[in-house]
Amino acid sequence: MPSMRRRAVLSSAAAISIGLAGCTTARERVGDLLREPPERVVDPDWSPEPGTWAGRGYDGTNSRHNPYASPPQQVPERKWSYNLDDWTRSLVVADGTVFASTDTEVVALDAEDGTVRWRNEVHDTRGLRYVDGRLYELRPSQDNKSGELWARSLDGEEIWHTDLDGSGSLRLVHEQAGYVYVGGIGTYWTLHADTGEVVRKRDSRLDIVVSDDETLYAARGGLLTEYEATGRTLKEGWQAQISRSGDIMLRDRYIYHAKRSANTWGAGTEDPELTITHYDRNGVESGTFTVPYYGVHLASDDAGIVTGATTRHYEDGLIDAAILALTPDGDLRWDYELPSGITNPIVADETVYTCTGEIEQSMTALALDNESGERRWSWSWDGERREHGDIIKMAAAGETLYVGDGTSVIALRE
C-alpha cells in the first residue's frame, strides 16, 4: 500500500498533470517523486574483480590493462574453442563464464572447459558490458534508428530491457550510483537501474565515456567534456576542443585523447599521423605528441602508453603495422614491426598481447615483453578477420588469454 507521502504526491501529480504538458523538467521532477529510489547502487569507483574482463576497454578507464590477470608467458596451448555462428562482436569474462556476442547470438561458456551454459538468439548485439554482477547487451535496430538495452543476470535471465527510440547507433553503457547511462548518436538516456525505466533523455552525443570515480569524461562531437553524475543527470563541467575521431583513456592524473589521420581507412596518405594529447583533470592541455602512423586504440601499461598502428591500409588488408610503446610524454620506448594487420593490443602481467594476420589467412597471437618489446611467444591458427576495424577480440582474465575471431572463441593457457 502506498505511503501517506506517496499518496499525497500521486494526488498532487494528478492535479497538475495538465499544466505539465509543455514542461519537461517539471514532469521529470514529478516522476522522480513518484518513483521508488534504486535499490541497486553501484559505487562510482567500482572496478572489476580478479578473474574478470568487463568489456572492450576492460574497465572504466578504457586502458585495456588488467592488473589482476596472468595470461601465458610461454607458448600456450589451445585449451578449448567454441564455434560461433558469425563474427565476434565482443568478449566479456566474469564469474567463471566467458560471454561472447555476434550479430546472431549471445552465448555463455564455462571459462574452464568451454561448455555452453546458456545461449540466446538475437538480431544484433553491438556490445556486452559487465558491471557488478550484471551483464548489459547493447542492441541497435536493423535500421540503426532505434535500439534496446538488455540487462541480464549472469545465468542469462532477463532483469529488464528498454526500447530507446530514435537512438541511432548505440555507443556505450555506464552504470553508477543507481542509474545507467546509455549513449547514442545525438542522445543519451538515464535509466533506473532496478527497472530500466527512462528517467532522463538529453540531446547530447556521447561516443566514449571514461571514469574512475564520480566524475565522467566524455568524447562527443569535437569536444572532450567533464560531467559530474548528480543522480539522474550528468552535470556538464569544463570542455576542451578535440578531433572528432579518436580514442580516450584515463591514466594516472591525465586523460589521453588520440587523434587519427582523417582517412585512416582509406587507400593511404603519404604522411600518416597519430596525435596524442593529454589533459589534466581540470581540462588543461598538459602535452601533445605525434607519431608517423595511423593509430588504432590506446592501452596503458606500468611505464606508459601502448598502441597498435599502421602506415597504410588497402582494400586487401593492412600492411606495415607495428606495436608502439611510448612514455607518458610520447618518447618512443620500443616498437615491434609486424608484416600485416593488427588487433588493438591489451596489457596484463607486464606483457602486451595482440593478434596479426591478413584477411582470409591464418592469424597469429603475439605476446611481447612490455619493458623491452621482445617477443615472448607467438601462436598461429586458421582464423578469420574482416577487412576493416578491430575485428579480432581479446580478453585477459585469470591465467587465460581469450581470442574471438570470425569463426570461434579460443582459450589459450600454458
Secondary structure, DSSP 8 states (H G I E B T S, - for coil): ---HHHHHHHHHHHHHTGGGTT-HHHHHHHHHHHS---S----TT----TT-B-STTSSTT---EETT----SS--EEEEEEE-SS---EEEEETTEEEEE-SSEEEEEETTT--EEEEEE-S---EEEEETTEEEEEEE-TTSSEEEEEEEETTS-EEEEEEEET--S--EEEEETTEEEEE-SS-EEEEETTT--EEEEES---SEEEESSSEEEEEETTEEEEEEEETTEEEEEEEEE--SS-EEEEETTEEEEEEE-TTTTSS--SS--EEEEEEETTS-EEEEEEESSEEEEEEEETTEEEEEEEEEEETTEEEEEEEEEE-TTS-EEEEEEESS-B---EEETTEEEEEE--TTS-EEEEEEETTT--EEEEEEE-----SSSS-SEEEEETTEEEEE-SSEEEEEE-
